Amino acid sequence: MNTTVNLNDVFRGSAARAAGYVTEAELRGPRFRRLFQDVYAPAHLPVTHELRCRGAALIVPKQAVLTGRSAATVLGVELAKPYDPVEFVVPEQYRFGPIQGIHVRRTAIRTTESRPWNGIRIARPWRAALDLILRLSPRTYSWVRRLRIAVPDVDAFIRAGLVTPQRLRCALRGRRNRGIRLARAALSMIDPRAESLPESELRVVLKSGGFEPIPQYPIMKNGREIARLDLVLPETKTAIEYDGKWHRKRKQVRLDKARRKKLMGEGWYFVIVTAEKLAGDYTKILREVREAQSLWKDSDSSRMLRVFSARDASSSSGG
């Protein structure tokens, strides 16, 4: 364990007291903030997940490897919020914890799968991406729910350019880690074209219902892109779009309505999914998509009927 004392950064309270830098009363006072058991930081430092990762590094075994959402956040892909648990994997022969605010998973990890970081180790990007999926075992959620968590995380990691899908697929070969079936299923669904975590999650929901949506679908007219839709089932001109908080702003509401009205005039059907709807019963979203497709099929049948009727009328008049 790292015992270096720097009162201007994260430090161990026991080491600071032993060195005579602070008293127990001062640690409990307004100058310092407690991050974990025996780990403190100056109160003026903003609490970020990266700060808490560095604090946790002071008390975990030196063989511990920072990984998952924590490693992703340190590497620049902010998947963890400031107070989310700091995630580590520790080789199976080592036991550590439990400590509140730190999540430790004991599993096999080779030295080549990580590099030194702040006195411990951090997973290399491909291993961190793999752990974004493996972290969801043992099972605490349903199969679909776990995919809805894992796939968006990996999409974001790949979109940041830290790892390629090919590298991840190579990493899976021959592995027998717990959760490997889930990992293979998740990697079959990844698509970094999605521009946000909710869009990725929505794509997983649609795939779980048997759909094959295309993300970020361009609408072209006269060789020019006039619109781009979040997710599309092109065979039925069905667009499924996620409207986050910024879509609720008055100006954006007007723009969205105008854009969709114009496209609906050209035969497109829309299913709008809000954060509340995505967090609810996902089968309702699938039902709405099927209903939109039915409307397209009905309108297509009507169009065909009108065409045939026009042909019949033309044939009759030509006697």
Beta strands, then each sheet from edge to edge (+ up, - down):
strand 1: 11-12
strand 2: 32-36
strand 3: 39-42
strand 4: 65-66
strand 5: 86-90
strand 6: 102-106
strand 7: 114-117
strand 8: 120-123
strand 9: 214-221
strand 10: 224-233
strand 11: 238-243
strand 12: 269-274
sheet 1: 1+ 3- 2+
sheet 2: 6+ 5+ 4- 8- 7+
sheet 3: 9+ 10- 11+ 12+
end
